[in-house]
Amino acid sequence: MISVIGAGAMGEALMAGWIAAGTSPDEIVAVDQDPDRLARLRERRGVRSVEVSGVSVAEVVVVAVKPHHVATALTDIAPHLGPEAVVVSVAAGVTLARLTEVLPEGQPVIRVMPNTPALVGRGVAGLAAGPTVTPEQIARVVAMMEAVGICVELPESQFDALTAISGSGPAYLFLIAEAMIEAGVHQGLGRDVATRLVNGTFAGAAAMLEGVDASATELWERVTSPAG
């Protein structure tokens, strides 16, 4: 059983990915303070909601609340956790040490840093495991994250670099896309046309990075003319 604490955009994206990968909605339960959000989740995904005490039956408890709500969420669930349940935090900036402070001693804890393309099944996530996590638990959580993209296991000391590259990276690309669209409009293109051209360019370039046997350097060199 998987329990998800927080049924917002990221929490729902993860649940949708797991269901698409073959997990039955009956194997997932959600905890959230917003009853309307839970009702929409039930309607869209078939996932039922439970009170916080319902996490007691879960093998994996995913904490998908905002970073400033993590401590409260962990304090709420701590009395109900099974000793072998692995707690997985997807909250940015919350370290393993901070997570373990408010959980029972020895509780298995994994920190995951996903990014927003998980919302469309194309996410990139990094994973760092606490000392009491078993290889089997790591493998299960990696598989869960790979249902919405790719997942790389890293030491927590590299999470700042991970956040800069994949966590914040989509925002930089969106900003470049916005600038290219505005440039197209400035050159006389209709905004709808400019948007289609830029979106298609980004999607095609990403597909080449993933599907062509060449480095990013080689790919941009193929596009540029000699001597500029």
C-alpha positions as CSV (number, residue, x, y, z in Angstrom):
1,M,0.0,0.0,0.0
2,I,1.2,3.5,-0.8
3,S,0.0,6.5,1.2
4,V,0.4,10.0,-0.3
5,I,0.4,13.0,2.1
6,G,-0.7,15.9,0.0
7,A,-2.9,15.6,-3.0
8,G,-1.8,18.7,-4.9
9,A,-0.3,18.9,-8.4
10,M,2.8,16.9,-7.7
11,G,1.1,14.4,-5.5
12,E,-1.6,13.8,-8.1
13,A,1.0,13.6,-10.9
14,L,2.8,10.8,-9.0
15,M,-0.4,8.9,-8.4
16,A,-1.4,9.2,-12.0
17,G,1.9,7.9,-13.1
18,W,1.8,4.9,-10.8
19,I,-1.7,4.0,-12.0
20,A,-0.7,4.3,-15.6
21,A,2.2,2.0,-14.9
22,G,-0.1,-0.7,-13.5
23,T,-0.6,0.1,-9.8
24,S,-4.3,-0.4,-8.9
25,P,-5.9,2.8,-7.4
26,D,-7.0,0.5,-4.6
27,E,-3.3,0.2,-3.6
28,I,-3.0,4.0,-3.1
29,V,-4.6,6.2,-0.4
30,A,-4.4,10.0,0.0
31,V,-4.3,12.3,3.0
32,D,-5.1,16.0,2.5
33,Q,-6.8,18.7,4.5
34,D,-8.8,19.9,1.4
35,P,-11.9,17.8,1.0
36,D,-12.7,19.2,-2.4
37,R,-9.2,18.3,-3.6
38,L,-9.7,14.7,-2.3
39,A,-13.1,14.5,-4.0
40,R,-11.6,15.6,-7.4
41,L,-8.8,13.0,-6.9
42,R,-11.3,10.3,-6.3
43,E,-13.3,11.3,-9.4
44,R,-10.3,11.6,-11.7
45,R,-8.0,8.8,-10.4
46,G,-10.2,6.5,-8.3
47,V,-7.9,7.0,-5.3
48,R,-9.7,7.0,-1.9
49,S,-8.9,9.3,0.9
50,V,-8.1,8.3,4.5
51,E,-7.5,10.0,7.8
52,V,-3.9,10.4,8.8
53,S,-4.1,7.2,10.9
54,G,-4.6,5.3,7.7
55,V,-0.9,5.5,6.9
56,S,-0.4,2.6,9.4
57,V,-1.0,0.0,6.6
58,A,1.3,1.6,4.1
59,E,4.7,0.2,3.1
60,V,5.6,3.5,1.4
61,V,4.5,6.9,2.7
62,V,5.1,9.8,0.2
63,V,5.2,13.2,1.7
64,A,4.2,15.6,-1.1
65,V,3.3,18.8,0.8
66,K,5.0,22.2,0.5
67,P,8.4,22.4,2.2
68,H,7.2,24.6,5.0
69,H,4.5,22.1,5.8
70,V,6.8,19.0,6.0
71,A,7.5,19.2,9.7
72,T,3.8,19.3,10.6
73,A,3.0,16.5,8.2
74,L,5.7,14.3,9.6
75,T,4.7,15.0,13.2
76,D,1.1,14.0,12.3
77,I,2.0,10.7,10.7
78,A,4.9,9.7,13.0
79,P,2.7,7.9,15.6
80,H,1.0,5.9,12.9
81,L,4.0,4.6,10.9
82,G,4.9,1.0,10.7
83,P,8.5,0.4,11.7
84,E,9.4,-0.9,8.3
85,A,7.5,1.8,6.3
86,V,9.8,3.9,4.1
87,V,9.0,7.6,4.2
88,V,9.7,9.4,0.9
89,S,9.8,13.2,0.9
90,V,9.5,15.1,-2.4
91,A,9.8,18.5,-0.7
92,A,12.6,20.7,-2.1
93,G,15.3,21.7,0.3
94,V,14.3,19.4,3.2
95,T,17.4,17.3,4.1
96,L,17.4,13.8,5.4
97,A,18.7,15.0,8.7
98,R,15.7,17.3,9.0
99,L,13.3,14.6,8.1
100,T,14.6,12.1,10.6
101,E,14.4,14.7,13.5
102,V,10.7,14.3,13.8
103,L,10.3,10.6,12.9
104,P,10.8,7.5,15.1
105,E,14.4,6.5,15.5
106,G,15.5,4.2,12.7
107,Q,12.6,5.0,10.4
108,P,13.7,4.4,6.8
109,V,13.7,7.7,5.0
110,I,14.3,8.6,1.3
111,R,14.7,12.1,-0.1
112,V,13.6,12.6,-3.7
113,M,13.9,15.8,-5.8
114,P,11.5,15.6,-8.8
115,N,10.8,18.3,-11.3
116,T,7.6,19.6,-12.8
117,P,7.7,17.6,-16.1
118,A,6.6,14.7,-13.9
119,L,3.2,16.2,-14.5
120,V,3.3,14.9,-18.1
121,G,5.2,11.7,-17.3
122,R,8.6,13.2,-18.4
123,G,10.1,14.1,-15.0
124,V,13.7,13.8,-13.8
125,A,14.3,12.9,-10.2
126,G,17.2,12.4,-7.9
127,L,17.1,10.1,-4.9
128,A,19.1,9.9,-1.7
129,A,18.5,7.2,0.9
130,G,18.9,7.3,4.6
131,P,21.1,4.7,6.4
132,T,18.3,2.4,7.4
133,V,16.8,2.0,4.0
134,T,17.1,-1.4,2.4
135,P,18.1,-2.0,-1.2
136,E,14.6,-3.4,-1.9
137,Q,13.0,-0.2,-0.6
138,I,15.4,1.9,-2.8
139,A,14.5,-0.3,-5.8
140,R,10.8,0.1,-5.2
141,V,11.0,3.9,-4.9
142,V,13.2,4.2,-8.0
143,A,10.6,2.2,-9.9
144,M,7.8,4.5,-8.6
145,M,9.6,7.6,-9.7
146,E,10.5,6.0,-13.1
147,A,6.7,5.7,-13.7
148,V,6.7,9.5,-14.2
149,G,10.1,9.9,-15.9
150,I,13.7,8.9,-14.9
151,C,15.3,8.6,-11.5
152,V,19.0,8.8,-10.6
153,E,20.4,7.7,-7.2
154,L,22.8,10.3,-5.8
155,P,24.6,11.2,-2.6
156,E,22.7,14.0,-0.8
157,S,25.7,16.2,-1.0
158,Q,25.0,16.5,-4.8
159,F,21.4,17.6,-4.4
160,D,22.2,21.3,-4.8
161,A,23.7,20.6,-8.2
162,L,20.7,18.4,-9.0
163,T,18.3,21.1,-8.0
164,A,20.1,23.7,-10.2
165,I,20.1,21.4,-13.2
166,S,16.9,19.4,-13.3
167,G,14.9,21.0,-10.5
168,S,15.2,24.6,-11.7
169,G,16.2,23.7,-15.3
170,P,12.6,23.7,-16.7
171,A,12.1,27.3,-15.7
172,Y,15.1,28.4,-17.6
173,L,13.9,26.6,-20.7
174,F,10.4,28.1,-20.3
175,L,12.0,31.5,-20.1
176,I,14.0,31.0,-23.3
177,A,10.8,29.7,-25.0
178,E,8.9,32.8,-23.9
179,A,11.7,35.0,-25.3
180,M,11.7,33.2,-28.6
181,I,7.9,33.5,-28.9
182,E,8.1,37.2,-28.2
183,A,10.9,37.5,-30.8
184,G,8.8,35.8,-33.4
185,V,5.9,38.1,-32.6
186,H,8.2,41.1,-32.9
187,Q,9.2,39.8,-36.4
188,G,5.6,39.8,-37.5
189,L,4.4,36.2,-36.7
190,G,1.1,35.7,-35.1
191,R,1.4,34.6,-31.4
192,D,-0.3,31.3,-32.1
193,V,2.1,30.6,-35.0
194,A,5.1,31.7,-33.0
195,T,4.1,29.5,-30.0
196,R,3.6,26.4,-32.2
197,L,7.0,27.0,-33.9
198,V,8.8,27.4,-30.6
199,N,7.1,24.6,-28.8
200,G,7.7,22.3,-31.7
201,T,11.4,23.4,-31.9
202,F,11.9,22.6,-28.2
203,A,10.1,19.2,-28.5
204,G,12.1,18.2,-31.5
205,A,15.4,19.3,-30.0
206,A,14.7,17.4,-26.9
207,A,13.9,14.3,-28.9
208,M,17.2,14.6,-30.7
209,L,19.1,14.9,-27.4
210,E,17.5,11.7,-26.3
211,G,17.3,9.8,-29.5
212,V,20.4,10.7,-31.6
213,D,23.8,9.2,-30.9
214,A,25.5,12.5,-30.5
215,S,26.4,14.9,-27.7
216,A,24.8,18.3,-27.2
217,T,28.0,19.9,-28.5
218,E,27.9,17.9,-31.7
219,L,24.2,18.6,-32.2
220,W,24.6,22.4,-32.0
221,E,27.7,22.3,-34.2
222,R,25.6,20.6,-36.9
223,V,23.1,23.6,-36.8
224,T,25.6,26.4,-36.8
225,S,27.4,27.6,-39.9
226,P,31.2,27.6,-40.1
227,A,32.7,30.8,-38.8
228,G,29.3,31.9,-37.5
